[in-house]
Amino acid sequence: MDDIAARHRQPSTVTVSLTEPSDTVTIMMIGDSTMADKVLKGENQERGWGQMLPTLLNGPVRVDNHAVNGRSSKSFIDEGRWDKVIERLRPGDYLIIQFGHNDEKASDPSRHTLPGSTFDANLTRFAREALAKGATPILMNSIVRRNFPAPGAPTVTVDDKYKKGYHPEAFDTEGSRLVDTHGPYLDPPRRVAESLGLPFIDMNAITHNAIQALGRDASREYFMWIPADTYPFAPEGKIDNTHLNIKGATFVATLAAQALADTLPLLRPYISVAR
């Protein structure tokens, strides 16, 4: 894993042709901010792992990333975003589905879904309609948050309160054990995949093991820990343990690409980091 991090300390440059050949393999993506393409204004350092995935592919393959900040499986449908995606899907395409971070927000009825009920139903809809178009759905659960609570402290380390301004002292009491925050929202993607006989990739377990191996201190370099007066996009600095920086997004994209190669043999020839 240290080799993975070392190989991707800097983002790669990707050139995409405006006209793709008809035999190009398309990997479409739907999900939330942890996967989404980010604007680069003000030297923004945040990236979604789907934004970095094209740097790890080669040959006649393209990524069509429809993930959007703040969306849940419910709001993605309600805003008409799924309708646009299903119109674009073609036979032979792949569709990566990864929601959960915003589905769990019980305080927001426009996004909140329930595991075993509405969350499962939305994932099932995505998968069934993609299958009907001749595409291959791939279900993933949420990547892990960087959450190292102090021993005996509440499960979730302070986070949102410190997203504006750089206050590393608020995390001085962090413990050494990474604790996931998604709970039952990790199960529906696996459950739906099993019920429909589809590929499932446990991105939560994969990223949990990787971030735990990095440890409490080193893992800060992969998330949005931005000191003040470093970049124009965040002059006051920020600490955000959910979203990835360039290094972190490339790291997670590498883990995802390797898992895709392991899970879907037909994609393996297009993945430059296949094991």
C-alpha positions, -999 to +999 in steps of 0.1 A: +000+000+000+029+024+006+039+017-030+005+028-042+007+061-022+043+067-035+033+062-072+005+087-070+018+117-050+011+139-080-021+139-102-017+126-137-027+146-168-055+129-188-062+138-224-098+128-235-108+127-272-139+147-280-150+119-303-148+084-288-147+054-311-179+033-311-160+004-295-149+024-265-158+009-231-177+034-210-177+033-172-205+055-160-206+066-123-234+078-100-229+088-064-220+116-040-192+141-033-166+114-024-168+103-061-177+135-079-156+157-102-146+189-084-141+224-098-105+236-096-111+273-089-088+289-064-064+259-065-090+237-049-073+206-036-105+185-032-110+156-055-135+128-058-120+093-065-141+091-097-123+122-109-090+105-106-100+071-120-093+080-156-056+084-147-055+047-139-070+034-172-056+029-206-068+019-240-103+025-255-121+032-222-137+063-208-152+075-176-185+093-176-188+106-140-223+118-130-217+118-092-227+151-076-219+167-042-245+163-016-267+138-034-283+107-019-299+079-039-333+097-033-323+132-044-304+119-074-337+104-086-359+133-075-338+159-093-340+140-126-304+131-126-310+094-129-333+100-159-304+117-178-280+089-169-303+061-180-308+079-213-271+078-219-265+041-209-258+018-238-254-020-241-220-030-229-215+000-206-206-004-169-224+016-142-207+021-108-233+029-081-221+043-047-244+061-023-247+063+014-230+094+029-261+115+024-288+088+025-280+086+062-289+122+070-321+118+089-325+156+095-330+161+057-361+145+043-351+155+008-322+131+010-328+106+038-335+070+030-338+039+052-317+007+049-339-023+043-365+000+027-361+031+006-324+029+002-326-007-010-354+002-033-335+031-050-304+009-055-326-018-069-342+006-093-308+018-106-296-017-111-327-031-127-330-002-152-294-004-161-297-041-167-327-035-190-304-012-211-278-040-214-254-024-190-235-040-161-243-024-127-215-025-101-227-018-065-203-003-040-208+009-005-194+042+009-157+048+014-147+052+051-145+086+068-113+094+087-126+089+122-102+081+151-121+088+183-103+090+216-106+059+238-139+062+257-151+092+236-182+093+214-180+072+183-176+102+159-147+126+162-154+163+159-156+171+122-182+195+107-176+221+134-140+225+122-145+225+084-139+262+083-106+272+098-075+251+106-078+238+142-056+206+144-056+210+182-092+198+182-079+164+171-050+161+196-069+135+216-075+112+186-071+075+193-053+049+171-083+029+160-104+039+129-141+036+136-166+036+107-196+059+109-220+045+082-236+017+102-265-001+085-260+020+053-231-002+043-254-033+039-279-024+012-255-023-018-242-058-009-278-070-003-291-057-036-261-070-055-266-105-040-303-105-048-298-096-084-266-116-089-245-085-096-209-075-088-204-059-053-172-042-042-169-035-005-152-001-008-158+006+029-138-024+040-111-017+014-106+019+024-111+011+061-082-013+060-060+011+039-066+042+062-062+021+093-028+009+080-017+044+073-026+053+108-040+084+126-013+109+117-003+098+082-039+095+071-044+133+076-023+138+044-050+121+023-080+142+035-088+179+034-065+191+061-056+225+047-036+250+068-046+287+066-030+309+039-020+279+017-045+280-012-069+307-024-100+284-022-097+282+016-077+312+029-087+304+065-078+268+061-101+238+068-102+203+083-125+178+066-123+141+074-148+130+048-135+145+016-103+136-002-074+157-015-055+149-047-033+124-029-062+107-012-085+106-042-057+091-063-050+066-035-087+055-032-091+055-070-062+031-072-078+008-046-111+009-065-094+002-099-076-028-084-109-041-070-126-036-104-098-056-121-102-084-095-140-084-097-146-079-135-121-097-156-134-080-188-123-047-174-088-059-163-070-051-196-080-015-193-067-010-158-031+001-155-027-008-118-042-043-121-024-067-098 
